């Protein structure tokens, strides 16, 4: 199912993928992260940062998304590297301001 979203209209697929980032089934959420990254859309950045923030709070035990998976997706979309959700938030906030000004 998640793979087929990659063949749908971008805006519709992204909305569905962003919801699946929160799925309780870690395999579904992980696949949603991978497919979201393939779209390389800046629309996904806030959802991925939010998911990263939650992943950093979760215990690193079985059944949770590893923060590195989300860092990789954000890197694939932005070409940037950051070490925490807080740093991604800061970076995204500065990018959002510049985008609105220009």
N, C-alpha and C positions, 0 to 999 in steps of 0.2 A: 504493500500500500504506500509506504513512504517513498519508495523508489519511483512509483508512478506519478507522484506529485511533481517530479522534475520535468514531466512532459506536459504539464498544464500551463495555462496562462500564468505568467510570473507573479502578478499581484495576488491572484487567488491562491496559488500554491504557497506563497510566502506566508499568507495569513494562516493557512492550515499548518504549515511547518512550525511557525512560531508557537502555536497552541501545543503542538506535539513536543516541543522542547521541555514542556512541563509534565509530560506523561509519566505516570508512576512506573511503567515498565521501562527499565533502564535501557533495554535493547531498542525500543521504539524511540526513546529520547536520543540515544546515541546516533541512530540512523538519521533522525531529523536534523541533528547537528551537522552531520556529513553532507546531507543534501542541501541544507541551507547554505553551507560554505561554498558549494559548487555554483550557486546562483551569483555569488560575489556581489550582493546588493547591500548598499549602505542602510537600507531600510531594516536590515536584520541586526544591525549593531546593538541597538538598545535591548532587544530581546536576548541576544547572546550574552551581553554584559549582566543582565538580570539573572540569567541562568547560571552564569559564572559566580555571581554573588551568592546564590543559593548553594552551589556546589562547594564553595569554600567554607560554608557553614556546616555542611553535612560531614558526618564522620567518614573517614576514608575507607570504610568497610565495604564489603561486597554489596552490590545493589545500588550504588550511587555513581553518578557521572563523575569521572575524574576531571578536575579543573583543567588539566593539560589539554584535554580534548576540546574544551571551549577556547582556550588560548590559541590552539592551532587553527580553529575555525576563524577566530577574529584576525589572526595573522594572515590567513589566506585571503580574507576580504580586504583588509586594510594595508597589508605590507608592513604593519607596525608590530613591535614586540613590547609587551608590558608584563609586569610580574604579578599583578593582582587586579581584582575587580575595581578596587578603589582607583588604581592608576588608569585603568581603562575608562572609568567614569570621568576622571579629570581630563584625559585626552579627548574623549568624545565631547565633553562640555566645551572645551576650547575650539574644537572643530565646528560644533554647532553654531557658536557665536560668530566665527569667521564666515560661515556659510550664509548666515542671515544678513551680515553686514555687507557682503559682496553681492 
